[in-house]
Amino acid sequence: MPEIVGVVERLWRYPVKSMGGELLDTVGVEDRGLVGDRLYAVRDGAGKLGSGKSTRRFRRMDGLLRLGARLGPRIDGPELFDPLGMPVPDADAFLRAYLEQEDVALAREDAVSHFDELPVSVLTTATLEWVARAVPSAVVDERRFRPNVLLRTPPGTPPFVEDGWYGREGRVRAGARLAFVRASTRCVMVGVAQPGLPQAPEILKTIAHERDGVLGALATVARSGRLRVGDALSLA
């Protein structure tokens, strides 16, 4: 019999990589992940994508997390918001001035994936509550961990319950199925300041010390469908 492990409490979509996300009541799920998630990124003249770190694919661009983005009902380009929450009329002009970089522009995903790892991230309230206890000096909020799904777990659920899900499928009544693969490796972004959340480098230090730098679960999409706030997630 399927094991119900929690209820979808919040759904987050991040239309632009490394910017603030939007809360949704329901969202479609397809092979690529949540429809519209990380569909756009800030791209520089060398083709690197704006991120909180520099790698072969990514270029560190400080300040992106202070910006917001939303797609709305149509996926024909995101609306950007400045650090005060005001809409930006010309995204590219604003980004060049804000980042003080003349070679950047908003770009839709093409051959280079915008995802750091796997397409869907899930975090439980049990694990989030552990972070709050482990780092009492910090303001802890799920936005620091950028999950697509915050899952409300029953009282008494131990932290890191997600670690027991790898190799199993999470299913909801609306048909979407997530194949849990591995834990999410955390980077400096978990402590970066964003609207309403001050700088908190101690969060990453604690996760690195206590959890070898991993927290929350990553999944691929086993079957397309929909996710809704209030959905019960069962494991098969």
C-alpha positions as CSV (number, residue, x, y, z in Angstrom):
1,M,0.0,0.0,0.0
2,P,1.4,3.5,-0.8
3,E,3.0,5.3,2.1
4,I,1.8,8.9,2.5
5,V,4.9,11.0,3.6
6,G,3.5,14.5,3.6
7,V,1.3,17.1,2.0
8,V,2.4,19.8,-0.5
9,E,2.4,23.0,1.6
10,R,4.0,25.4,-1.0
11,L,5.0,25.2,-4.6
12,W,7.8,27.5,-5.9
13,R,8.8,28.2,-9.4
14,Y,11.9,30.2,-10.3
15,P,11.4,31.7,-13.8
16,V,14.9,33.1,-13.9
17,K,17.8,31.1,-12.5
18,S,19.3,32.6,-9.3
19,M,16.5,35.1,-8.8
20,G,13.6,35.0,-6.4
21,G,10.7,32.8,-7.2
22,E,6.9,32.9,-7.4
23,L,4.4,31.0,-5.2
24,L,1.9,28.9,-7.1
25,D,-1.3,27.1,-6.1
26,T,-0.9,24.6,-8.9
27,V,1.6,23.9,-11.7
28,G,2.1,21.5,-14.6
29,V,5.0,19.0,-14.4
30,E,6.8,17.8,-17.5
31,D,10.0,15.9,-18.4
32,R,12.0,19.1,-17.9
33,G,10.6,19.8,-14.5
34,L,7.9,22.3,-13.3
35,V,6.6,24.2,-16.3
36,G,8.6,27.4,-16.7
37,D,11.1,26.7,-13.9
38,R,14.5,28.2,-14.6
39,L,13.4,28.6,-18.2
40,Y,15.3,31.9,-18.3
41,A,18.7,33.0,-17.0
42,V,21.0,36.0,-17.2
43,R,23.6,35.1,-19.9
44,D,26.9,36.9,-20.5
45,G,28.8,37.5,-23.7
46,A,30.7,34.3,-23.3
47,G,27.5,32.2,-22.9
48,K,27.8,31.7,-19.1
49,L,24.8,31.9,-16.9
50,G,24.4,34.1,-13.9
51,S,24.6,32.2,-10.7
52,G,25.9,32.3,-7.1
53,K,29.1,30.5,-8.2
54,S,31.5,30.3,-11.1
55,T,31.9,27.0,-13.0
56,R,32.3,25.8,-16.6
57,R,28.6,26.7,-17.2
58,F,28.0,29.5,-14.6
59,R,29.4,32.9,-13.8
60,R,29.0,34.4,-10.3
61,M,26.8,37.5,-10.5
62,D,26.2,39.0,-7.1
63,G,22.9,40.5,-6.4
64,L,20.6,38.4,-8.6
65,L,18.9,36.9,-5.5
66,R,17.7,40.3,-4.5
67,L,15.6,40.4,-7.7
68,G,12.3,38.7,-8.3
69,A,10.7,37.2,-11.4
70,R,7.3,35.7,-12.3
71,L,5.8,34.2,-15.5
72,G,2.1,34.6,-15.0
73,P,-0.4,32.6,-17.0
74,R,1.7,32.7,-20.3
75,I,5.3,31.6,-20.7
76,D,6.4,34.3,-23.2
77,G,9.0,36.0,-21.0
78,P,9.2,36.7,-17.3
79,E,8.4,40.0,-15.5
80,L,11.3,41.2,-13.4
81,F,11.2,43.0,-10.1
82,D,13.9,45.2,-8.6
83,P,15.1,44.8,-4.9
84,L,12.2,46.9,-3.7
85,G,9.6,44.7,-5.5
86,M,8.9,47.2,-8.3
87,P,8.4,45.9,-11.8
88,V,11.2,46.5,-14.3
89,P,10.1,47.9,-17.7
90,D,13.2,46.9,-19.7
91,A,14.9,43.7,-18.3
92,D,18.1,43.8,-20.3
93,A,18.8,47.5,-19.7
94,F,18.0,47.1,-16.0
95,L,20.3,44.1,-15.6
96,R,23.2,45.8,-17.3
97,A,22.9,48.8,-15.1
98,Y,22.2,46.8,-11.9
99,L,25.0,44.3,-12.4
100,E,27.4,46.9,-14.0
101,Q,28.1,44.5,-16.8
102,E,27.5,45.5,-20.4
103,D,27.5,42.0,-21.8
104,V,24.5,40.5,-20.0
105,A,21.0,39.8,-21.2
106,L,18.0,37.7,-20.2
107,A,18.0,34.5,-22.3
108,R,15.7,31.5,-22.7
109,E,17.2,28.1,-22.2
110,D,18.6,26.5,-25.3
111,A,21.2,23.7,-25.6
112,V,22.8,24.5,-22.1
113,S,20.6,23.5,-19.2
114,H,19.9,26.1,-16.6
115,F,19.6,23.6,-13.8
116,D,22.6,23.1,-11.4
117,E,21.7,19.4,-10.9
118,L,18.3,17.7,-11.3
119,P,15.1,19.4,-12.3
120,V,12.9,19.1,-9.2
121,S,13.9,19.8,-5.6
122,V,11.8,18.8,-2.5
123,L,12.4,19.9,1.1
124,T,10.4,18.7,4.1
125,T,9.3,20.9,7.0
126,A,11.0,18.4,9.3
127,T,14.4,19.1,7.7
128,L,13.7,22.9,7.6
129,E,12.9,22.9,11.3
130,W,16.2,21.1,12.0
131,V,18.0,23.9,10.2
132,A,16.2,26.5,12.4
133,R,17.3,24.6,15.6
134,A,20.8,24.0,14.4
135,V,21.4,27.6,13.4
136,P,19.5,29.7,15.9
137,S,21.4,32.9,15.0
138,A,20.0,32.9,11.5
139,V,16.7,33.8,10.0
140,V,15.7,30.4,8.4
141,D,13.1,30.3,5.6
142,E,12.6,27.8,2.8
143,R,13.5,30.5,0.3
144,R,17.1,30.0,1.2
145,F,17.0,26.5,-0.1
146,R,15.0,27.2,-3.3
147,P,12.8,24.1,-3.2
148,N,10.1,23.5,-5.8
149,V,8.1,21.7,-3.3
150,L,7.9,22.3,0.4
151,L,6.3,19.2,1.9
152,R,4.6,19.4,5.3
153,T,5.5,16.2,7.2
154,P,3.5,14.8,10.1
155,P,4.5,15.7,13.7
156,G,7.3,13.7,14.9
157,T,8.9,13.1,11.5
158,P,12.6,13.0,11.9
159,P,14.8,15.5,9.9
160,F,16.4,14.3,6.7
161,V,13.5,11.8,6.1
162,E,14.1,12.6,2.4
163,D,17.3,10.5,2.5
164,G,15.2,7.4,2.6
165,W,13.3,8.2,-0.6
166,Y,16.1,7.6,-3.1
167,G,15.2,5.0,-5.7
168,R,11.5,5.4,-5.0
169,E,8.7,7.4,-6.7
170,G,6.6,10.1,-5.2
171,R,3.1,10.2,-6.5
172,V,0.1,12.6,-6.2
173,R,-3.5,12.1,-7.2
174,A,-3.3,14.5,-10.2
175,G,-0.9,12.1,-11.9
176,A,2.5,13.6,-11.5
177,R,5.3,11.2,-10.4
178,L,8.7,12.2,-9.2
179,A,11.6,9.8,-9.1
180,F,13.8,10.6,-6.2
181,V,17.5,10.3,-7.0
182,R,19.8,11.9,-4.5
183,A,20.4,14.7,-2.0
184,S,20.9,18.3,-3.1
185,T,24.4,19.7,-2.7
186,R,24.3,23.1,-1.1
187,C,26.4,26.2,-2.0
188,V,26.9,29.7,-0.7
189,M,23.4,30.7,-2.0
190,V,21.8,29.3,1.2
191,G,23.3,32.2,3.2
192,V,23.1,35.0,0.7
193,A,20.9,38.0,1.6
194,Q,17.6,38.4,-0.2
195,P,14.5,40.4,0.5
196,G,13.5,39.8,4.1
197,L,16.4,37.5,4.8
198,P,19.8,38.9,5.9
199,Q,23.2,37.4,5.1
200,A,23.7,34.2,7.1
201,P,27.0,32.3,6.1
202,E,26.6,30.2,9.3
203,I,23.9,28.2,7.6
204,L,26.2,26.7,5.0
205,K,28.9,26.1,7.6
206,T,26.5,24.1,9.7
207,I,25.2,22.1,6.7
208,A,28.8,21.4,5.6
209,H,29.8,20.3,9.2
210,E,26.7,18.3,10.0
211,R,25.5,17.0,6.6
212,D,28.6,17.0,4.4
213,G,27.0,19.9,2.5
214,V,23.8,18.1,1.4
215,L,20.2,18.9,2.3
216,G,16.8,18.1,0.7
217,A,16.0,15.7,-2.2
218,L,16.4,16.0,-5.9
219,A,14.2,14.2,-8.4
220,T,13.5,13.7,-12.0
221,V,10.0,13.5,-13.5
222,A,8.8,9.9,-13.9
223,R,5.4,11.0,-15.3
224,S,3.9,14.3,-16.4
225,G,0.9,15.7,-14.6
226,R,0.1,18.4,-12.1
227,L,1.1,19.4,-8.6
228,R,-1.3,21.3,-6.3
229,V,-1.0,22.8,-2.8
230,G,-2.7,20.3,-0.5
231,D,-1.8,17.2,-2.6
232,A,-0.8,14.2,-0.5
233,L,2.5,12.8,-1.6
234,S,2.8,9.0,-1.4
235,L,5.8,6.8,-2.0
236,A,5.8,3.7,-4.1
